[in-house]
Each structure stands twice: as C-alpha cells, then as structure tokens.
Amino acid sequence: DQHIDDSVFTTHESEVRSYCRSWPTVFNRASGSWLTDSGGRKYLDFFAGAGSLNYGHNNPILKAELIDYLADDGITHGLDMATVAKGRFIETFTSRILEPRGLDYKIQFPGPTGANSVETALKLARKVTGRESIISFTNAFHGMTLGALSVTGNSMKRAGAGIPLVHATPMPFDNYFGGVMEDFAWFERVLDDSGSGLNRPAAVIVETVQGEGGVNVARVEWLQALEELCRRRDILLIVDDVQMGCGRTGEFFSFEAAGITPDIVTLSKSISGYGLPLALTLFKPELDVWAPGEHNGTFRGNNPAFVTATKTLDTYWADNTLTAEVHRKGEHIHEVFTGLTERHDGLSTRGRGMVRGLAFAETTAAGKVCAAAFGAGLLAETSGPSDEVVKLLPPLTISDDDLTHGLDILVRSVEEVVA
Ligand code: PMP
C-alpha cells in the first residue's frame, strides 16, 4: 500500500516544513528527471533537490555501482576511518578535477551538508587569520546553522535565529544597486577608516551565482576585482560552490570561468552524484592548520556517497562533454525565457549554464507560475528576496525532449498567470 495520509505530516511534523507546502503531494519514486507521487502521478523535476541531483534521480550507472558495493558488504558508516571507498574518491577527485585545473587543495570532509562545509570554511578562516569578522553579500545564502546564517543575507531566514547574529558584515553584491561598481576602492576606504568600526576581516564569502538569492550572476570582472582585493588586503577568499559547483554553470567549479583561485571552496549537493549526503571543504595546503581531531564528528565521510561520487567523476568528468551539454541546454532555456520577456512586460531573464531565472516585476507572479506548473506536472521553485524569480535547476543530464516538455509547461504557466 503506497498511500500515506497527509495528516501524518500536518499533525506530527514541525511547522517549519516548507517544500511539502509548495508541492502538496506525497512523493514515492523517482527516475531520471521524473518523480512519481503515491497516486501514480508523474512530475518533471526542474528543481532536482535544489541542485543535488545534477545527474538525475536513481541514475542507472551510479545505482549499479552502489548496489554492487552494498551487495559486497561495503562499509556504510566509517567515521573518518581510512577506507578503500574514501581513498578511491580522494584519488579520483585529485586526478580528474584538481590536477587538470592546476588546483592544489587539501580536502576535508566537514559533515553531510552544505552548511557543514560553510561552518568549516568560516571556522578555518578565523583560525588561520586570528581575525573574526567575515564579509558576506546582500542576498547571499550559505545555510541555516548559526555561522552560515550569520553570512546569509535573507531577513526571513535570519529571523529563524531569534537573536541577532554576529561577526558578519554584508556588502552589496555585484549590480545590487542596479549599476556597475567597477572596483572595490570604496570598500578599501571603509577598511582604512578607523571610524567605520570594521575590523580587518578574516575572509570574504561569495557565491559566483547567487542561487537562493534570485539567480544573481556576478560578472567575471567583479569576481576578479574581488579576488584582487582579497590578495592585496590579505583577506581569505571563500567561494561557496555548494549549489553552483559540480557543473551547474558548465565548468566543474563555478569560479573557473572567472579564472580566479579561491583560498577555500565549499562543495556539497551534487558531489555524491546520487543525492546522498556528502560535503567537501577544499583549502590551500598552507591553510591546513587544524590539529588532529580539532574539527571532527560522526558523519564525516559517507562511504556509499564516496562510491557514487567516484563513479560520477569517472562517468561525467573524464572529458568536457558534460560542460558543452550544460552550455547548450542552458542556452536553450535562455532562448525560451528571452521569448517570454519579448512577449510580456515586466519579465527578465538571468543565469549561467543550467541555472536560469525568470524574474517578475510583479512579485506574486513567480509563486503563481510555480503553482500552475505543479498543477501541470512540473516542479520548479521560486527564489530571490521577495520570491520574485522562478529558478530552474533541471538535472544536467536531462534529455532534450524532457527539457522541451518542461519548458512548454513553464511557458504555458507564465502565459496563464500574466494574461
Ligand atoms: N550554500 C549555498 C550556496 C546553498 O545554496 C546552500 C543550500 N541551498 C547551502 C550553502 C546550504 O547547504 P545545505 O542545505 O546542504 O546545508
């Protein structure tokens, strides 16, 4: 019997639940770009676990690898013990991802989620520099734990903390004021102004494309100027690639296109490839100042996730095919969105690779579009400070037919709402 009464959730689960409110059904199975609910209804998934399912649900290549591993009594839980699965992942990540890009990072497994990686990055930056404040950006999203929330620029999410958060100073993200701020001279003046009360920060934390913040794309020049500022003022640069990493913008790391080299990188979401919890914190070797055991915990290395992660890298990151596909499909989404912006006032399009946003001047419209899309069998979520942007994150491996089908539903939903 696949039926679960909705009252199980509404009566016993905390009011904090959110996605089940956007999509009021009970899901049961998933395959590729599709989810099926307990009533057998199918939904095309353009949300993909908020970017955790870049290779689709139950990807058959990864599933086979996982089944073999479990059938052979592979270790599921291994704390941070040395295991073959972990060793293979480290080797493969280094040879397939880091070395070809000329990147030299130590790898830490900070815990299962993106917020764990952000916490680790902030803690490490403070320990390395002996400084406490962190520069973050307007509309940034870095996670829900106290440290990650303190660098998150969303007042609704911050209200969840109940008390003021400390040690983070928000700065305007690229284009925040609608115009271009060519360099960070203004920021350096603030740093040098003893009256500003701004202590020299330990680090800057930035997303190259703000996902939750509304698909705000930082320009290459802006990111380069930010890196240059960090180098000149001896501030560590953290790129939070939890949502935009693992190929979402085309290249494996979202910062590659800007040619910058962060000191610390956070990764999670799609790194396991299979939707299993896994996170990485990468940092330059000279930043490895941890004493053994100074930052550990129970779920630091998920062995089944290492197995699927390794297979993912071998399958999808042995060459540039996926990157080219992401740019091609992303361009297709952009063209469809551009068509909508040309036909209707008050719409604009933004994004890079296969993260694309359709922004509405009328702020309730995006939510209505997502609700109409759900009714027609498509999952898409809103983002942005007023939930004014429909954000698309389809699996990178989605077929052209499914992509076209989902975009058709979305176009019809937009036309229904703006008509
Ligand atoms: N950083 C970014 C950029 C994110 O998008 C998210 C999740 N949306 C996080 C951190 C937090 O990750 P998690 O939800 O796995 O804790």
Boltz pocket constraint, residues with backbone or C-beta under 6 A from the ligand:
constraints:
  - pocket:
      binder: B
      contacts: [[A, 50], [A, 112], [A, 113], [A, 114], [A, 115], [A, 116], [A, 118], [A, 141], [A, 142], [A, 143], [A, 144], [A, 207], [A, 211], [A, 212], [A, 240], [A, 241], [A, 242], [A, 243], [A, 244], [A, 268], [A, 269]]
      max_distance: 6.0
